[in-house]
Amino acid sequence: MKLKFTKMHGAGNDFVVIDAINQQVDFTPAQWQALADRRFGVGADQMLVVEKSSVPGCDFRYRIFNNDGGEVEQCGNGSRAFVKFVVEKGLTAARQITVETLAGIISPRLEDDGSVTVDMGAPVLEPALVPFDAEGLQGQPEGRETLWPLVLELGGQRETVQVSVVSMGNPHAVQVVADVDTAPVELMGPLIEHHVRFPRRVNAGFMQLVNRQHVKLRVFERGAGETLACGTGACAAAVAGIRRGLLDSPVRVDARGGQLSIAWAGEGQPVYLTGPAVTVFEGEITV
Ligand SMILES: N[C@H](CCC[C@H](N)C(=O)O)C(=O)O
C-alpha cells in the first residue's frame, strides 16, 4: 500500500502526518508496528493520522502514534501541526477547529502570523489519575504542589529525585534541575519513563528555571526518547512550576528545537499552548 504523507515539525518535534480522510488507511497492528519500527520511513518522533470525527460538533479526529508503535492520548506540538495541515490541505475553511483525541476535545487555532494556539484543556493533577501510584509514598508539599520521591537505580547507586506528576491527557513527571544542558536526561529519562509507579509509563521532564516567566526544558518522551520539544511536556512543566509558586503565567519555555509559550490561570482552567508549526516536505511511503 502506498501512502502519501506530509513531514512537519513543531519546535523541532517532528511528525509524519497522514490524511486518512482521502486515503484508505487500514493497517493491521503488525503493519503499524513495522512502520513505527522504521520511524515511519523518514524518521519522526510521532505519526499523526487525520480522520473525520463521529463526535457531534467535532471537525476531525486525530490519532497519535509514538515511534515505538504505541498509540497515545495527546500531543501538544502535534496539534499545532495538525491544524496547519488541515488548513493547507483544504480540509477545512476554518482557522479554529475542534479535534477529538483519545484525551478528549482540543481546539487549535491557526493565527495570522502562522503560529498556533491550542486550548489543551485543564491539567489532571490527582496522582491516581495521571496515573501515578503514590501508595505508601510520603509526598512533600510545596505551594499547591506535592513533590513525590522516585527512587532510581543509577549505575548501582540509588538516587531519589523529587517529581511533580501532571496529566495533559498523557502522563508527565517533571523535575527542576540546575542546568538542562548537564542534566542526566539520557541516563535518567528511561528509568523514569519505565518506573514501576507509572502504570502507563511517563514522559520525563527536566526543567531549568531562568526566571519566574522563563524556563528551559528537555523531555525524555514516553515511547519516543528525547525529542527537540514536547508540547504537553511544556504545559506540564509550566503547570508544575506555577503550582510550586516558582513561575507566573504566561511562561516562556525554551526547548532545544524552539520556543513555546504556556498560559494557565490555575486549577480547573485550560492550559493554552502557543508555538510554531512548519511543513517540511511531502512524500510517499510504501507499507
Ligand atoms: N510521547 C508522548 C506523546 C507525544 C507528546 C509530545 N510529542 C507533545 O508534543 O506533546 C506520550 O507518549 O505521551
The ligand as an SDF file (V2000), in Angstrom:
LIG
                    3D

 13 12  0  0  0  0  0  0  0  0999 V2000
    5.4520   10.8720   23.8040 N   0  0  0  0  0  0  0  0  0  0  0  0
    4.1670   11.4520   24.2330 C   0  0  0  0  0  0  0  0  0  0  0  0
    3.2610   11.7080   23.0240 C   0  0  0  0  0  0  0  0  0  0  0  0
    3.7560   12.8590   22.2210 C   0  0  0  0  0  0  0  0  0  0  0  0
    3.7570   14.1110   23.0390 C   0  0  0  0  0  0  0  0  0  0  0  0
    4.6860   15.1880   22.5600 C   0  0  0  0  0  0  0  0  0  0  0  0
    5.2760   15.0000   21.2750 N   0  0  0  0  0  0  0  0  0  0  0  0
    3.9560   16.5100   22.6000 C   0  0  0  0  0  0  0  0  0  0  0  0
    4.2410   17.4030   21.7950 O   0  0  0  0  0  0  0  0  0  0  0  0
    3.0910   16.6810   23.4860 O   0  0  0  0  0  0  0  0  0  0  0  0
    3.4430   10.4310   25.0820 C   0  0  0  0  0  0  0  0  0  0  0  0
    3.7160    9.2430   24.9460 O   0  0  0  0  0  0  0  0  0  0  0  0
    2.5980   10.8580   25.8760 O   0  0  0  0  0  0  0  0  0  0  0  0
  1  2  1  0
  2  3  1  0
  2 11  1  0
  3  4  1  0
  4  5  1  0
  5  6  1  0
  6  7  1  0
  6  8  1  0
  8  9  2  0
  8 10  1  0
 11 12  2  0
 11 13  1  0
M  END
$$$$
